[in-house]
């Protein structure tokens, strides 16, 4: 399975428009496109994580129960009524962009999972830990990309 963004390259820097703080920050969820999911895929999960956060891995976005027919998320889609989103590390629903401490640069890991179940049976607002536990027996494939953001 492959995942790309039309707005940035893996290994590069996340444009400020997708960040919560810093010059040019707009806190927009970034666009993503994926392909080559296994035939048996019934849904997708997306997690966006910051493993460099001072207090341990910080969750920026949790999306689950994405239908198998969905192969892209457009810029700014977070908050759309059709999208099942969980609670981020800021304690809010949906996408919460990067805001690393001044003078630091963090890695932001985008992980997309193809699942063999159409739904995880979780309510809106589930945490990343709840989603990871519920999806564990259903994972068929995964794609991952990392970008950097600093201020």
N, CA, C and O atoms as a GROMACS GRO file, in nm:
protein
  604
    1UNK      N    1   0.086  -0.118   0.000
    1UNK     CA    2   0.000   0.000   0.000
    1UNK      C    3   0.090   0.123   0.000
    1UNK      O    4   0.195   0.124   0.064
    2UNK      N    5   0.047   0.226  -0.072
    2UNK     CA    6   0.124   0.350  -0.082
    2UNK      C    7   0.037   0.468  -0.040
    2UNK      O    8  -0.083   0.470  -0.066
    3UNK      N    9   0.101   0.567   0.024
    3UNK     CA   10   0.032   0.690   0.063
    3UNK      C   11   0.125   0.807   0.031
    3UNK      O   12   0.244   0.802   0.060
    4UNK      N   13   0.068   0.911  -0.029
    4UNK     CA   14   0.143   1.032  -0.062
    4UNK      C   15   0.058   1.154  -0.026
    4UNK      O   16  -0.062   1.142   0.001
    5UNK      N   17   0.122   1.267  -0.028
    5UNK     CA   18   0.049   1.393  -0.015
    5UNK      C   19   0.085   1.480  -0.134
    5UNK      O   20   0.203   1.490  -0.170
    6UNK      N   21  -0.013   1.544  -0.197
    6UNK     CA   22   0.018   1.637  -0.306
    6UNK      C   23   0.078   1.768  -0.255
    6UNK      O   24   0.118   1.853  -0.334
    7UNK      N   25   0.083   1.786  -0.122
    7UNK     CA   26   0.129   1.913  -0.064
    7UNK      C   27   0.271   1.909  -0.009
    7UNK      O   28   0.329   2.014   0.018
    8UNK      N   29   0.329   1.790   0.008
    8UNK     CA   30   0.465   1.779   0.062
    8UNK      C   31   0.519   1.639   0.032
    8UNK      O   32   0.444   1.549  -0.007
    9UNK      N   33   0.649   1.623   0.050
    9UNK     CA   34   0.715   1.494   0.026
    9UNK      C   35   0.755   1.432   0.159
    9UNK      O   36   0.797   1.503   0.251
   10UNK      N   37   0.742   1.301   0.169
   10UNK     CA   38   0.788   1.232   0.290
   10UNK      C   39   0.937   1.257   0.307
   10UNK      O   40   1.013   1.255   0.211
   11UNK      N   41   0.977   1.281   0.430
   11UNK     CA   42   1.117   1.312   0.459
   11UNK      C   43   1.146   1.461   0.453
   11UNK      O   44   1.252   1.505   0.497
   12UNK      N   45   1.053   1.538   0.398
   12UNK     CA   46   1.070   1.682   0.388
   12UNK      C   47   1.003   1.754   0.504
   12UNK      O   48   0.982   1.697   0.612
   13UNK      N   49   0.971   1.879   0.481
   13UNK     CA   50   0.909   1.961   0.585
   13UNK      C   51   0.760   1.982   0.558
   13UNK      O   52   0.717   2.001   0.444
   14UNK      N   53   0.683   1.978   0.665
   14UNK     CA   54   0.539   2.003   0.658
   14UNK      C   55   0.517   2.152   0.636
   14UNK      O   56   0.569   2.232   0.714
   15UNK      N   57   0.442   2.192   0.535
   15UNK     CA   58   0.413   2.334   0.516
   15UNK      C   59   0.339   2.391   0.637
   15UNK      O   60   0.256   2.324   0.698
   16UNK      N   61   0.368   2.515   0.670
   16UNK     CA   62   0.312   2.580   0.789
   16UNK      C   63   0.160   2.584   0.789
   16UNK      O   64   0.100   2.586   0.896
   17UNK      N   65   0.096   2.584   0.674
   17UNK     CA   66  -0.051   2.591   0.669
   17UNK      C   67  -0.116   2.474   0.742
   17UNK      O   68  -0.233   2.482   0.781
   18UNK      N   69  -0.042   2.364   0.762
   18UNK     CA   70  -0.095   2.246   0.830
   18UNK      C   71  -0.057   2.242   0.979
   18UNK      O   72  -0.089   2.147   1.049
   19UNK      N   73   0.010   2.348   1.025
   19UNK     CA   74   0.053   2.357   1.165
   19UNK      C   75  -0.046   2.440   1.247
   19UNK      O   76  -0.124   2.518   1.192
   20UNK      N   77  -0.041   2.422   1.378
   20UNK     CA   78  -0.124   2.497   1.470
   20UNK      C   79  -0.059   2.629   1.507
   20UNK      O   80  -0.128   2.727   1.535
   21UNK      N   81   0.075   2.633   1.509
   21UNK     CA   82   0.143   2.757   1.546
   21UNK      C   83   0.265   2.779   1.459
   21UNK      O   84   0.315   2.687   1.395
   22UNK      N   85   0.310   2.902   1.458
   22UNK     CA   86   0.422   2.942   1.375
   22UNK      C   87   0.373   3.031   1.262
   22UNK      O   88   0.253   3.036   1.235
   23UNK      N   89   0.464   3.103   1.197
   23UNK     CA   90   0.426   3.191   1.086
   23UNK      C   91   0.356   3.115   0.974
   23UNK      O   92   0.407   3.014   0.926
   24UNK      N   93   0.241   3.161   0.933
   24UNK     CA   94   0.165   3.098   0.826
   24UNK      C   95   0.078   2.981   0.870
   24UNK      O   96   0.014   2.918   0.786
   25UNK      N   97   0.073   2.952   0.999
   25UNK     CA   98  -0.006   2.840   1.049
   25UNK      C   99  -0.154   2.864   1.029
   25UNK      O  100  -0.206   2.971   1.059
   26UNK      N  101  -0.224   2.760   0.975
   26UNK     CA  102  -0.370   2.768   0.954
   26UNK      C  103  -0.443   2.648   1.012
   26UNK      O  104  -0.566   2.644   1.011
   27UNK      N  105  -0.369   2.550   1.064
   27UNK     CA  106  -0.426   2.431   1.127
   27UNK      C  107  -0.522   2.354   1.035
   27UNK      O  108  -0.625   2.304   1.080
   28UNK      N  109  -0.487   2.347   0.908
   28UNK     CA  110  -0.566   2.270   0.812
   28UNK      C  111  -0.517   2.125   0.811
   28UNK      O  112  -0.396   2.100   0.815
   29UNK      N  113  -0.609   2.032   0.805
   29UNK     CA  114  -0.566   1.892   0.788
   29UNK      C  115  -0.509   1.879   0.646
   29UNK      O  116  -0.566   1.932   0.551
   30UNK      N  117  -0.396   1.808   0.634
   30UNK     CA  118  -0.330   1.799   0.503
   30UNK      C  119  -0.397   1.700   0.408
   30UNK      O  120  -0.464   1.606   0.451
   31UNK      N  121  -0.380   1.722   0.278
   31UNK     CA  122  -0.435   1.628   0.180
   31UNK      C  123  -0.349   1.501   0.172
   31UNK      O  124  -0.226   1.508   0.177
   32UNK      N  125  -0.416   1.387   0.160
   32UNK     CA  126  -0.348   1.258   0.149
   32UNK      C  127  -0.418   1.174   0.043
   32UNK      O  128  -0.540   1.183   0.026
   33UNK      N  129  -0.340   1.094  -0.027
   33UNK     CA  130  -0.393   1.005  -0.131
   33UNK      C  131  -0.325   0.869  -0.114
   33UNK      O  132  -0.204   0.864  -0.090
   34UNK      N  133  -0.402   0.759  -0.127
   34UNK     CA  134  -0.341   0.627  -0.114
   34UNK      C  135  -0.390   0.533  -0.223
   34UNK      O  136  -0.495   0.555  -0.285
   35UNK      N  137  -0.311   0.428  -0.243
   35UNK     CA  138  -0.342   0.330  -0.348
   35UNK      C  139  -0.287   0.193  -0.308
   35UNK      O  140  -0.219   0.178  -0.206
   36UNK      N  141  -0.319   0.093  -0.390
   36UNK     CA  142  -0.268  -0.043  -0.375
   36UNK      C  143  -0.306  -0.109  -0.242
   36UNK      O  144  -0.227  -0.183  -0.185
   37UNK      N  145  -0.427  -0.082  -0.195
   37UNK     CA  146  -0.477  -0.150  -0.074
   37UNK      C  147  -0.512  -0.294  -0.110
   37UNK      O  148  -0.549  -0.321  -0.224
   38UNK      N  149  -0.500  -0.384  -0.016
   38UNK     CA  150  -0.538  -0.523  -0.043
   38UNK      C  151  -0.685  -0.536  -0.086
   38UNK      O  152  -0.769  -0.456  -0.044
   39UNK      N  153  -0.716  -0.634  -0.169
   39UNK     CA  154  -0.852  -0.657  -0.217
   39UNK      C  155  -0.953  -0.672  -0.105
   39UNK      O  156  -1.069  -0.632  -0.119
   40UNK      N  157  -0.910  -0.730   0.006
   40UNK     CA  158  -1.001  -0.759   0.118
   40UNK      C  159  -1.028  -0.637   0.206
   40UNK      O  160  -1.101  -0.648   0.305
   41UNK      N  161  -0.972  -0.522   0.173
   41UNK     CA  162  -0.988  -0.403   0.257
   41UNK      C  163  -1.135  -0.364   0.269
   41UNK      O  164  -1.205  -0.351   0.169
   42UNK      N  165  -1.180  -0.346   0.394
   42UNK     CA  166  -1.318  -0.305   0.421
   42UNK      C  167  -1.324  -0.164   0.478
   42UNK      O  168  -1.428  -0.099   0.473
   43UNK      N  169  -1.212  -0.115   0.533
   43UNK     CA  170  -1.206   0.022   0.586
   43UNK      C  171  -1.060   0.061   0.608
   43UNK      O  172  -0.969  -0.022   0.597
   44UNK      N  173  -1.041   0.189   0.641
   44UNK     CA  174  -0.907   0.242   0.669
   44UNK      C  175  -0.908   0.316   0.802
   44UNK      O  176  -1.011   0.365   0.848
   45UNK      N  177  -0.789   0.322   0.862
   45UNK     CA  178  -0.763   0.403   0.981
   45UNK      C  179  -0.642   0.490   0.950
   45UNK      O  180  -0.546   0.443   0.888
   46UNK      N  181  -0.646   0.616   0.993
   46UNK     CA  182  -0.532   0.706   0.980
   46UNK      C  183  -0.497   0.760   1.118
   46UNK      O  184  -0.583   0.809   1.191
   47UNK      N  185  -0.368   0.750   1.153
   47UNK     CA  186  -0.317   0.810   1.275
   47UNK      C  187  -0.203   0.903   1.239
   47UNK      O  188  -0.118   0.869   1.156
   48UNK      N  189  -0.200   1.022   1.301
   48UNK     CA  190  -0.089   1.116   1.283
   48UNK      C  191  -0.031   1.141   1.421
   48UNK      O  192  -0.100   1.189   1.511
   49UNK      N  193   0.097   1.107   1.437
   49UNK     CA  194   0.161   1.106   1.568
   49UNK      C  195   0.293   1.184   1.569
   49UNK      O  196   0.363   1.190   1.468
   50UNK      N  197   0.325   1.242   1.683
   50UNK     CA  198   0.454   1.309   1.705
   50UNK      C  199   0.530   1.229   1.810
   50UNK      O  200   0.503   1.244   1.930
   51UNK      N  201   0.625   1.144   1.769
   51UNK     CA  202   0.700   1.064   1.866
   51UNK      C  203   0.805   1.144   1.942
   51UNK      O  204   0.864   1.092   2.037
   52UNK      N  205   0.829   1.269   1.903
   52UNK     CA  206   0.932   1.351   1.966
   52UNK      C  207   0.879   1.445   2.074
   52UNK      O  208   0.955   1.523   2.131
   53UNK      N  209   0.751   1.438   2.102
   53UNK     CA  210   0.690   1.527   2.202
   53UNK      C  211   0.756   1.505   2.339
   53UNK      O  212   0.792   1.392   2.373
   54UNK      N  213   0.773   1.612   2.417
   54UNK     CA  214   0.843   1.602   2.545
   54UNK      C  215   0.781   1.503   2.644
   54UNK      O  216   0.854   1.444   2.724
   55UNK      N  217   0.650   1.484   2.641
   55UNK     CA  218   0.584   1.395   2.737
   55UNK      C  219   0.542   1.261   2.677
   55UNK      O  220   0.451   1.196   2.728
   56UNK      N  221   0.607   1.222   2.569
   56UNK     CA  222   0.571   1.097   2.502
   56UNK      C  223   0.495   1.125   2.374
   56UNK      O  224   0.466   1.241   2.344
   57UNK      N  225   0.463   1.023   2.300
   57UNK     CA  226   0.398   1.039   2.170
   57UNK      C  227   0.269   1.120   2.182
   57UNK      O  228   0.181   1.090   2.262
   58UNK      N  229   0.261   1.225   2.098
   58UNK     CA  230   0.146   1.314   2.097
   58UNK      C  231   0.061   1.280   1.975
   58UNK      O  232   0.114   1.264   1.865
   59UNK      N  233  -0.068   1.270   1.994
   59UNK     CA  234  -0.162   1.234   1.887
   59UNK      C  235  -0.218   1.361   1.822
   59UNK      O  236  -0.276   1.445   1.890
   60UNK      N  237  -0.199   1.373   1.690
   60UNK     CA  238  -0.248   1.490   1.617
   60UNK      C  239  -0.378   1.464   1.541
   60UNK      O  240  -0.456   1.556   1.519
   61UNK      N  241  -0.401   1.339   1.502
   61UNK     CA  242  -0.524   1.310   1.427
   61UNK      C  243  -0.554   1.162   1.435
   61UNK      O  244  -0.465   1.078   1.422
   62UNK      N  245  -0.679   1.131   1.457
   62UNK     CA  246  -0.729   0.993   1.459
   62UNK      C  247  -0.851   0.989   1.368
   62UNK      O  248  -0.951   1.056   1.394
   63UNK      N  249  -0.843   0.910   1.262
   63UNK     CA  250  -0.955   0.891   1.169
   63UNK      C  251  -0.978   0.741   1.156
   63UNK      O  252  -0.882   0.666   1.134
   64UNK      N  253  -1.102   0.697   1.170
   64UNK     CA  254  -1.131   0.553   1.161
   64UNK      C  255  -1.265   0.529   1.094
   64UNK      O  256  -1.344   0.622   1.074
   65UNK      N  257  -1.289   0.404   1.060
   65UNK     CA  258  -1.409   0.364   0.986
   65UNK      C  259  -1.422   0.435   0.852
   65UNK      O  260  -1.532   0.461   0.804
   66UNK      N  261  -1.307   0.466   0.790
   66UNK     CA  262  -1.309   0.523   0.655
   66UNK      C  263  -1.347   0.412   0.559
   66UNK      O  264  -1.281   0.308   0.556
   67UNK      N  265  -1.453   0.429   0.480
   67UNK     CA  266  -1.494   0.324   0.387
   67UNK      C  267  -1.382   0.285   0.289
   67UNK      O  268  -1.299   0.369   0.253
   68UNK      N  269  -1.380   0.161   0.248
   68UNK     CA  270  -1.279   0.112   0.155
   68UNK      C  271  -1.280   0.186   0.022
   68UNK      O  272  -1.179   0.189  -0.048
   69UNK      N  273  -1.392   0.247  -0.013
   69UNK     CA  274  -1.402   0.322  -0.139
   69UNK      C  275  -1.330   0.457  -0.131
   69UNK      O  276  -1.304   0.519  -0.235
   70UNK      N  277  -1.299   0.504  -0.013
   70UNK     CA  278  -1.230   0.633   0.004
   70UNK      C  279  -1.080   0.610  -0.016
   70UNK      O  280  -1.020   0.526   0.051
   71UNK      N  281  -1.022   0.686  -0.107
   71UNK     CA  282  -0.878   0.672  -0.135
   71UNK      C  283  -0.805   0.805  -0.125
   71UNK      O  284  -0.691   0.818  -0.171
   72UNK      N  285  -0.874   0.905  -0.064
   72UNK     CA  286  -0.808   1.035  -0.047
   72UNK      C  287  -0.879   1.114   0.062
   72UNK      O  288  -0.998   1.096   0.088
   73UNK      N  289  -0.804   1.201   0.125
   73UNK     CA  290  -0.860   1.300   0.216
   73UNK      C  291  -0.812   1.436   0.165
   73UNK      O  292  -0.692   1.459   0.153
   74UNK      N  293  -0.905   1.524   0.135
   74UNK     CA  294  -0.870   1.654   0.081
   74UNK      C  295  -0.823   1.748   0.192
   74UNK      O  296  -0.853   1.727   0.309
   75UNK      N  297  -0.751   1.852   0.154
   75UNK     CA  298  -0.705   1.952   0.250
   75UNK      C  299  -0.824   2.010   0.326
   75UNK      O  300  -0.927   2.044   0.267
   76UNK      N  301  -0.809   2.021   0.456
   76UNK     CA  302  -0.912   2.082   0.540
   76UNK      C  303  -1.036   1.997   0.563
   76UNK      O  304  -1.138   2.050   0.608
   77UNK      N  305  -1.030   1.866   0.535
   77UNK     CA  306  -1.148   1.780   0.548
   77UNK      C  307  -1.186   1.752   0.694
   77UNK      O  308  -1.299   1.715   0.722
   78UNK      N  309  -1.092   1.769   0.785
   78UNK     CA  310  -1.123   1.742   0.925
   78UNK      C  311  -1.245   1.823   0.968
   78UNK      O  312  -1.256   1.942   0.940
   79UNK      N  313  -1.336   1.755   1.037
   79UNK     CA  314  -1.461   1.820   1.079
   79UNK      C  315  -1.578   1.792   0.987
   79UNK      O  316  -1.692   1.826   1.020
   80UNK      N  317  -1.552   1.730   0.871
   80UNK     CA  318  -1.661   1.696   0.779
   80UNK      C  319  -1.755   1.597   0.848
   80UNK      O  320  -1.710   1.508   0.920
   81UNK      N  321  -1.883   1.611   0.824
   81UNK     CA  322  -1.984   1.528   0.891
   81UNK      C  323  -1.968   1.379   0.861
   81UNK      O  324  -2.002   1.296   0.945
   82UNK      N  325  -1.918   1.344   0.742
   82UNK     CA  326  -1.907   1.204   0.702
   82UNK      C  327  -1.783   1.135   0.761
   82UNK      O  328  -1.771   1.013   0.753
   83UNK      N  329  -1.691   1.213   0.818
   83UNK     CA  330  -1.564   1.162   0.866
   83UNK      C  331  -1.572   1.122   1.014
   83UNK      O  332  -1.610   1.204   1.097
   84UNK      N  333  -1.536   0.997   1.047
   84UNK     CA  334  -1.536   0.951   1.186
   84UNK      C  335  -1.398   0.983   1.244
   84UNK      O  336  -1.298   0.922   1.207
   85UNK      N  337  -1.394   1.081   1.337
   85UNK     CA  338  -1.268   1.125   1.395
   85UNK      C  339  -1.264   1.102   1.545
   85UNK      O  340  -1.366   1.102   1.613
   86UNK      N  341  -1.143   1.082   1.594
   86UNK     CA  342  -1.122   1.063   1.736
   86UNK      C  343  -1.068   1.190   1.801
   86UNK      O  344  -1.056   1.295   1.739
   87UNK      N  345  -1.037   1.174   1.929
   87UNK     CA  346  -0.986   1.285   2.010
   87UNK      C  347  -0.835   1.293   1.994
   87UNK      O  348  -0.765   1.192   2.003
   88UNK      N  349  -0.784   1.415   1.969
   88UNK     CA  350  -0.640   1.435   1.954
   88UNK      C  351  -0.576   1.467   2.090
   88UNK      O  352  -0.645   1.473   2.193
   89UNK      N  353  -0.447   1.487   2.090
   89UNK     CA  354  -0.373   1.514   2.212
   89UNK      C  355  -0.406   1.647   2.278
   89UNK      O  356  -0.373   1.668   2.394
   90UNK      N  357  -0.471   1.736   2.204
   90UNK     CA  358  -0.516   1.865   2.259
   90UNK      C  359  -0.649   1.849   2.333
   90UNK      O  360  -0.700   1.944   2.393
   91UNK      N  361  -0.706   1.726   2.327
   91UNK     CA  362  -0.833   1.701   2.391
   91UNK      C  363  -0.952   1.738   2.306
   91UNK      O  364  -1.064   1.744   2.356
   92UNK      N  365  -0.930   1.763   2.177
   92UNK     CA  366  -1.037   1.804   2.086
   92UNK      C  367  -1.059   1.698   1.980
   92UNK      O  368  -0.973   1.613   1.954
   93UNK      N  369  -1.176   1.704   1.918
   93UNK     CA  370  -1.208   1.614   1.808
   93UNK      C  371  -1.140   1.664   1.681
   93UNK      O  372  -1.128   1.785   1.659
   94UNK      N  373  -1.095   1.570   1.597
   94UNK     CA  374  -1.042   1.606   1.467
   94UNK      C  375  -0.893   1.634   1.467
   94UNK      O  376  -0.819   1.595   1.558
   95UNK      N  377  -0.852   1.704   1.363
   95UNK     CA  378  -0.711   1.734   1.341
   95UNK      C  379  -0.664   1.848   1.430
   95UNK      O  380  -0.734   1.948   1.448
   96UNK      N  381  -0.546   1.832   1.486
   96UNK     CA  382  -0.478   1.937   1.561
   96UNK      C  383  -0.335   1.942   1.512
   96UNK      O  384  -0.258   1.849   1.536
   97UNK      N  385  -0.299   2.048   1.444
   97UNK     CA  386  -0.168   2.058   1.380
   97UNK      C  387  -0.052   2.067   1.477
   97UNK      O  388  -0.070   2.088   1.597
   98UNK      N  389   0.069   2.052   1.422
   98UNK     CA  390   0.191   2.060   1.502
   98UNK      C  391   0.212   2.196   1.566
   98UNK      O  392   0.179   2.300   1.509
   99UNK      N  393   0.269   2.193   1.685
   99UNK     CA  394   0.309   2.314   1.756
   99UNK      C  395   0.424   2.278   1.852
   99UNK      O  396   0.409   2.284   1.974
  100UNK      N  397   0.539   2.238   1.794
  100UNK     CA  398   0.650   2.197   1.880
  100UNK      C  399   0.706   2.317   1.957
  100UNK      O  400   0.685   2.432   1.918
  101UNK      N  401   0.776   2.291   2.066
  101UNK     CA  402   0.837   2.402   2.141
  101UNK      C  403   0.928   2.484   2.051
  101UNK      O  404   0.990   2.432   1.958
  102UNK      N  405   0.936   2.613   2.078
  102UNK     CA  406   1.025   2.701   2.000
  102UNK      C  407   1.167   2.646   2.002
  102UNK      O  408   1.217   2.599   2.104
  103UNK      N  409   1.231   2.655   1.886
  103UNK     CA  410   1.369   2.610   1.875
  103UNK      C  411   1.385   2.460   1.853
  103UNK      O  412   1.497   2.410   1.853
  104UNK      N  413   1.274   2.389   1.834
  104UNK     CA  414   1.285   2.245   1.812
  104UNK      C  415   1.216   2.205   1.682
  104UNK      O  416   1.129   2.276   1.632
  105UNK      N  417   1.257   2.092   1.630
  105UNK     CA  418   1.196   2.034   1.511
  105UNK      C  419   1.156   1.892   1.546
  105UNK      O  420   1.236   1.815   1.598
  106UNK      N  421   1.031   1.857   1.518
  106UNK     CA  422   0.980   1.724   1.550
  106UNK      C  423   0.945   1.647   1.423
  106UNK      O  424   0.927   1.705   1.316
  107UNK      N  425   0.936   1.516   1.438
  107UNK     CA  426   0.890   1.428   1.331
  107UNK      C  427   0.739   1.408   1.348
  107UNK      O  428   0.689   1.395   1.460
  108UNK      N  429   0.668   1.404   1.237
  108UNK     CA  430   0.524   1.378   1.237
  108UNK      C  431   0.501   1.258   1.147
  108UNK      O  432   0.526   1.261   1.027
  109UNK      N  433   0.453   1.151   1.210
  109UNK     CA  434   0.437   1.022   1.142
  109UNK      C  435   0.291   1.002   1.103
  109UNK      O  436   0.202   1.006   1.188
  110UNK      N  437   0.268   0.982   0.974
  110UNK     CA  438   0.135   0.955   0.920
  110UNK      C  439   0.129   0.804   0.895
  110UNK      O  440   0.208   0.751   0.817
  111UNK      N  441   0.035   0.735   0.961
  111UNK     CA  442   0.020   0.590   0.944
  111UNK      C  443  -0.121   0.560   0.896
  111UNK      O  444  -0.219   0.596   0.960
  112UNK      N  445  -0.128   0.492   0.783
  112UNK     CA  446  -0.255   0.451   0.726
  112UNK      C  447  -0.263   0.298   0.733
  112UNK      O  448  -0.170   0.228   0.694
  113UNK      N  449  -0.375   0.248   0.784
  113UNK     CA  450  -0.395   0.104   0.797
  113UNK      C  451  -0.515   0.061   0.713
  113UNK      O  452  -0.620   0.126   0.715
  114UNK      N  453  -0.500  -0.048   0.641
  114UNK     CA  454  -0.611  -0.112   0.570
  114UNK      C  455  -0.662  -0.223   0.662
  114UNK      O  456  -0.585  -0.305   0.711
  115UNK      N  457  -0.794  -0.224   0.684
  115UNK     CA  458  -0.853  -0.321   0.776
  115UNK      C  459  -0.952  -0.413   0.706
  115UNK      O  460  -1.011  -0.378   0.604
  116UNK      N  461  -0.967  -0.533   0.762
  116UNK     CA  462  -1.059  -0.632   0.707
  116UNK      C  463  -1.195  -0.627   0.775
  116UNK      O  464  -1.269  -0.726   0.774
  117UNK      N  465  -1.230  -0.513   0.834
  117UNK     CA  466  -1.362  -0.494   0.895
  117UNK      C  467  -1.414  -0.356   0.854
  117UNK      O  468  -1.335  -0.262   0.848
  118UNK      N  469  -1.543  -0.342   0.827
  118UNK     CA  470  -1.594  -0.212   0.784
  118UNK      C  471  -1.606  -0.110   0.898
  118UNK      O  472  -1.608   0.011   0.873
  119UNK      N  473  -1.613  -0.157   1.021
  119UNK     CA  474  -1.625  -0.065   1.134
  119UNK      C  475  -1.559  -0.124   1.257
  119UNK      O  476  -1.555  -0.246   1.275
  120UNK      N  477  -1.506  -0.037   1.342
  120UNK     CA  478  -1.443  -0.081   1.466
  120UNK      C  479  -1.543  -0.084   1.582
  120UNK      O  480  -1.512  -0.133   1.690
  121UNK      N  481  -1.664  -0.031   1.559
  121UNK     CA  482  -1.765  -0.032   1.663
  121UNK      C  483  -1.738   0.067   1.775
  121UNK      O  484  -1.789   0.052   1.886
  122UNK      N  485  -1.658   0.169   1.746
  122UNK     CA  486  -1.626   0.270   1.846
  122UNK      C  487  -1.708   0.397   1.822
  122UNK      O  488  -1.740   0.428   1.708
  123UNK      N  489  -1.743   0.468   1.927
  123UNK     CA  490  -1.815   0.594   1.910
  123UNK      C  491  -1.721   0.704   1.858
  123UNK      O  492  -1.599   0.689   1.864
  124UNK      N  493  -1.777   0.811   1.809
  124UNK     CA  494  -1.696   0.927   1.770
  124UNK      C  495  -1.620   0.975   1.892
  124UNK      O  496  -1.672   0.971   2.004
  125UNK      N  497  -1.499   1.021   1.872
  125UNK     CA  498  -1.420   1.072   1.983
  125UNK      C  499  -1.332   0.969   2.048
  125UNK      O  500  -1.275   0.996   2.154
  126UNK      N  501  -1.318   0.851   1.989
  126UNK     CA  502  -1.231   0.747   2.045
  126UNK      C  503  -1.086   0.797   2.046
  126UNK      O  504  -1.047   0.879   1.964
  127UNK      N  505  -1.009   0.745   2.139
  127UNK     CA  506  -0.868   0.781   2.147
  127UNK      C  507  -0.786   0.694   2.052
  127UNK      O  508  -0.834   0.592   2.004
  128UNK      N  509  -0.664   0.736   2.026
  128UNK     CA  510  -0.575   0.656   1.942
  128UNK      C  511  -0.553   0.518   2.003
  128UNK      O  512  -0.549   0.419   1.931
  129UNK      N  513  -0.539   0.511   2.135
  129UNK     CA  514  -0.519   0.382   2.202
  129UNK      C  515  -0.640   0.291   2.184
  129UNK      O  516  -0.623   0.171   2.161
  130UNK      N  517  -0.759   0.345   2.192
  130UNK     CA  518  -0.880   0.265   2.172
  130UNK      C  519  -0.887   0.214   2.029
  130UNK      O  520  -0.922   0.098   2.005
  131UNK      N  521  -0.855   0.300   1.934
  131UNK     CA  522  -0.857   0.262   1.792
  131UNK      C  523  -0.753   0.155   1.765
  131UNK      O  524  -0.780   0.056   1.698
  132UNK      N  525  -0.632   0.174   1.818
  132UNK     CA  526  -0.526   0.075   1.795
  132UNK      C  527  -0.563  -0.061   1.853
  132UNK      O  528  -0.538  -0.164   1.790
  133UNK      N  529  -0.623  -0.063   1.971
  133UNK     CA  530  -0.664  -0.190   2.032
  133UNK      C  531  -0.774  -0.257   1.951
  133UNK      O  532  -0.771  -0.378   1.930
  134UNK      N  533  -0.871  -0.180   1.905
  134UNK     CA  534  -0.984  -0.235   1.830
  134UNK      C  535  -0.943  -0.285   1.693
  134UNK      O  536  -1.000  -0.382   1.643
  135UNK      N  537  -0.846  -0.220   1.630
  135UNK     CA  538  -0.809  -0.258   1.494
  135UNK      C  539  -0.706  -0.370   1.488
  135UNK      O  540  -0.689  -0.432   1.383
  136UNK      N  541  -0.638  -0.400   1.598
  136UNK     CA  542  -0.526  -0.495   1.599
  136UNK      C  543  -0.554  -0.626   1.525
  136UNK      O  544  -0.469  -0.669   1.446
  137UNK      N  545  -0.668  -0.692   1.546
  137UNK     CA  546  -0.689  -0.820   1.476
  137UNK      C  547  -0.729  -0.805   1.329
  137UNK      O  548  -0.740  -0.905   1.259
  138UNK      N  549  -0.751  -0.684   1.283
  138UNK     CA  550  -0.806  -0.662   1.149
  138UNK      C  551  -0.707  -0.604   1.049
  138UNK      O  552  -0.743  -0.587   0.932
  139UNK      N  553  -0.585  -0.572   1.089
  139UNK     CA  554  -0.490  -0.503   1.000
  139UNK      C  555  -0.443  -0.595   0.887
  139UNK      O  556  -0.391  -0.704   0.911
  140UNK      N  557  -0.462  -0.547   0.764
  140UNK     CA  558  -0.418  -0.619   0.645
  140UNK      C  559  -0.287  -0.563   0.590
  140UNK      O  560  -0.201  -0.637   0.544
  141UNK      N  561  -0.274  -0.431   0.597
  141UNK     CA  562  -0.156  -0.364   0.542
  141UNK      C  563  -0.145  -0.226   0.605
  141UNK      O  564  -0.240  -0.175   0.664
  142UNK      N  565  -0.026  -0.167   0.592
  142UNK     CA  566  -0.008  -0.031   0.640
  142UNK      C  567   0.089   0.045   0.551
  142UNK      O  568   0.176  -0.013   0.487
  143UNK      N  569   0.071   0.176   0.550
  143UNK     CA  570   0.161   0.266   0.479
  143UNK      C  571   0.199   0.376   0.578
  143UNK      O  572   0.119   0.417   0.662
  144UNK      N  573   0.323   0.423   0.566
  144UNK     CA  574   0.370   0.523   0.661
  144UNK      C  575   0.457   0.626   0.592
  144UNK      O  576   0.532   0.594   0.500
  145UNK      N  577   0.445   0.750   0.638
  145UNK     CA  578   0.531   0.856   0.588
  145UNK      C  579   0.559   0.952   0.703
  145UNK      O  580   0.475   0.971   0.791
  146UNK      N  581   0.677   1.013   0.700
  146UNK     CA  582   0.717   1.106   0.806
  146UNK      C  583   0.761   1.239   0.746
  146UNK      O  584   0.829   1.243   0.643
  147UNK      N  585   0.720   1.347   0.811
  147UNK     CA  586   0.763   1.481   0.774
  147UNK      C  587   0.815   1.552   0.899
  147UNK      O  588   0.792   1.506   1.011
  148UNK      N  589   0.883   1.662   0.879
  148UNK     CA  590   0.938   1.742   0.988
  148UNK      C  591   0.868   1.875   0.996
  148UNK      O  592   0.823   1.930   0.895
  149UNK      N  593   0.857   1.928   1.118
  149UNK     CA  594   0.808   2.064   1.137
  149UNK      C  595   0.878   2.123   1.258
  149UNK      O  596   0.888   2.058   1.362
  150UNK      N  597   0.925   2.244   1.245
  150UNK     CA  598   0.991   2.313   1.356
  150UNK      C  599   0.960   2.460   1.352
  150UNK      O  600   0.912   2.513   1.252
  151UNK      N  601   0.987   2.525   1.464
  151UNK     CA  602   0.969   2.670   1.468
  151UNK      C  603   1.072   2.733   1.558
  151UNK      O  604   1.073   2.855   1.575
   0.00000   0.00000   0.00000
